[in-house]
Amino acid sequence: MPALSPEELYLFDTTGFLVVPGVFDPSEVTGLRAELDRLHPVDPGFANTRRYDDLPTTSELFAKLGRDERIVGRVREVVNQPLRVLEGYALRRGRDSVLYLHGGNSELLDLDGGTVGRDLSITHTYHDGKLFCPYVKALVYLSDIRSPEDGSFCYIQGSHKANYPLLRHRAERGERASLIDEGFPTLTDVFVGAGDLLILNEALMHGTRRKRTPGDRLLAAFGYGPTYMADWSEWNGETGDLRGTGYVDHDVEEDFVR
């Protein structure tokens, strides 16, 4: 089983994510891209973006990927609870697409009954030599992303441990520009190659740069969490994509960026 080294655990703890290069070889990447060509995407409401929903139930190949020990063996070490698949999807992004910043340990959460100041489904804690992160996402890159113009992953440094909300307060001040486009002192880019794995704590405020280059940007994403996260669906060992079955996402930039 792949294990995270002390250095990798330190990086995940201090940055909120970890890139593991070359986990999947070129033939596997080619096969996964071909499988996406076979599946039918939906419009998620983001410009020039197509989403492939519920991969664990719509594709045997991706269902197998979501259980692959090269992913799960690493994720297990930062969740440190009995594990389940919470969601699985893929994104195909074209030119001028962008995913605005979302997540963040301190950002407010909108629920049907009101707004709360802490989303306990995303956090970053340490106890007795272990990390405990209840919502961890694994991103499998199927395209090379070598520059911000390719629509690179970006994040706000330290936001997985932040205490002060940022996005909503900006909206209340009437600031409508996206941090993705205007920048922020600690907004940082991450560049990857096809076949790389990025393990992400959803408590980190993250998004992507606006894609300026031609061609597709493809990735598959799987969310993992403890089995006791059952308020989103019935108890079972593995689930499909739970989007739309009760979970309300935490505050995102797109709520106020137009």
BELGIZI-V217177 format. One record per residue. N is the residue number from 0. RES is the residue in one small letter. D_CENTER is the distance of its C-alpha to the mean C-alpha in Angstrom with 1 decimal. Layout:
BEGIN
N;RES;D_CENTER
N;RES;D_CENTER
END
This chain:
BEGIN
0;m;22.7
1;p;20.5
2;a;20.6
3;l;19.1
4;s;21.9
5;p;22.9
6;e;21.9
7;e;18.3
8;l;18.1
9;y;19.5
10;l;17.0
11;f;14.1
12;d;16.2
13;t;17.2
14;t;14.2
15;g;11.2
16;f;9.8
17;l;11.9
18;v;12.6
19;v;15.0
20;p;17.0
21;g;18.7
22;v;17.5
23;f;18.3
24;d;21.6
25;p;22.5
26;s;24.1
27;e;21.0
28;v;19.0
29;t;21.9
30;g;22.1
31;l;18.5
32;r;19.0
33;a;22.3
34;e;20.8
35;l;18.6
36;d;21.8
37;r;23.4
38;l;21.0
39;h;21.2
40;p;18.5
41;v;18.4
42;d;18.2
43;p;15.2
44;g;17.3
45;f;15.7
46;a;18.3
47;n;18.7
48;t;15.6
49;r;15.8
50;r;13.6
51;y;14.6
52;d;14.3
53;d;15.0
54;l;15.0
55;p;16.3
56;t;19.4
57;t;19.9
58;s;19.9
59;e;21.6
60;l;20.2
61;f;16.5
62;a;17.5
63;k;19.0
64;l;16.0
65;g;13.9
66;r;16.9
67;d;17.5
68;e;18.6
69;r;17.3
70;i;13.8
71;v;14.9
72;g;17.6
73;r;15.3
74;v;12.8
75;r;16.0
76;e;17.2
77;v;14.7
78;v;14.7
79;n;18.4
80;q;19.2
81;p;20.1
82;l;16.9
83;r;15.9
84;v;13.4
85;l;11.9
86;e;10.5
87;g;10.4
88;y;10.3
89;a;10.8
90;l;11.2
91;r;14.4
92;r;14.9
93;g;18.4
94;r;20.3
95;d;19.9
96;s;16.4
97;v;14.0
98;l;10.8
99;y;12.0
100;l;10.8
101;h;9.4
102;g;9.0
103;g;11.7
104;n;13.9
105;s;16.9
106;e;15.9
107;l;17.9
108;l;17.1
109;d;19.1
110;l;20.6
111;d;23.6
112;g;25.9
113;g;25.0
114;t;22.7
115;v;21.9
116;g;21.1
117;r;18.8
118;d;15.8
119;l;16.6
120;s;13.7
121;i;11.6
122;t;13.8
123;h;14.8
124;t;18.3
125;y;20.7
126;h;23.9
127;d;26.5
128;g;24.8
129;k;21.4
130;l;18.0
131;f;16.8
132;c;13.2
133;p;13.0
134;y;9.3
135;v;7.6
136;k;4.9
137;a;6.7
138;l;6.6
139;v;10.3
140;y;11.8
141;l;14.8
142;s;16.1
143;d;17.3
144;i;15.9
145;r;18.7
146;s;19.1
147;p;17.7
148;e;19.6
149;d;17.5
150;g;14.5
151;s;12.9
152;f;9.7
153;c;11.1
154;y;11.0
155;i;13.8
156;q;15.4
157;g;16.1
158;s;14.2
159;h;12.8
160;k;16.6
161;a;17.9
162;n;20.6
163;y;21.3
164;p;19.5
165;l;19.1
166;l;18.0
167;r;20.6
168;h;23.4
169;r;23.0
170;a;23.4
171;e;26.4
172;r;27.9
173;g;27.8
174;e;25.4
175;r;23.8
176;a;22.4
177;s;18.8
178;l;17.8
179;i;16.1
180;d;19.6
181;e;21.9
182;g;20.3
183;f;20.1
184;p;21.8
185;t;18.9
186;l;16.3
187;t;15.6
188;d;14.5
189;v;13.3
190;f;15.0
191;v;14.6
192;g;16.7
193;a;16.6
194;g;16.2
195;d;14.2
196;l;11.5
197;l;8.8
198;i;8.1
199;l;6.0
200;n;7.5
201;e;6.2
202;a;9.7
203;l;9.2
204;m;9.8
205;h;7.9
206;g;8.4
207;t;10.5
208;r;14.3
209;r;16.6
210;k;17.4
211;r;21.1
212;t;22.0
213;p;23.2
214;g;21.7
215;d;18.4
216;r;15.0
217;l;13.5
218;l;10.5
219;a;9.7
220;a;6.7
221;f;7.9
222;g;7.4
223;y;10.3
224;g;12.7
225;p;16.4
226;t;18.8
227;y;20.4
228;m;17.6
229;a;19.9
230;d;20.3
231;w;17.8
232;s;20.0
233;e;22.9
234;w;22.9
235;n;22.4
236;g;20.9
237;e;18.3
238;t;17.2
239;g;16.0
240;d;13.5
241;l;14.3
242;r;13.5
243;g;16.9
244;t;18.5
245;g;18.7
246;y;15.4
247;v;15.3
248;d;12.1
249;h;12.6
250;d;14.3
251;v;13.0
252;e;15.0
253;e;16.0
254;d;18.0
255;f;20.5
256;v;20.1
257;r;22.4
END
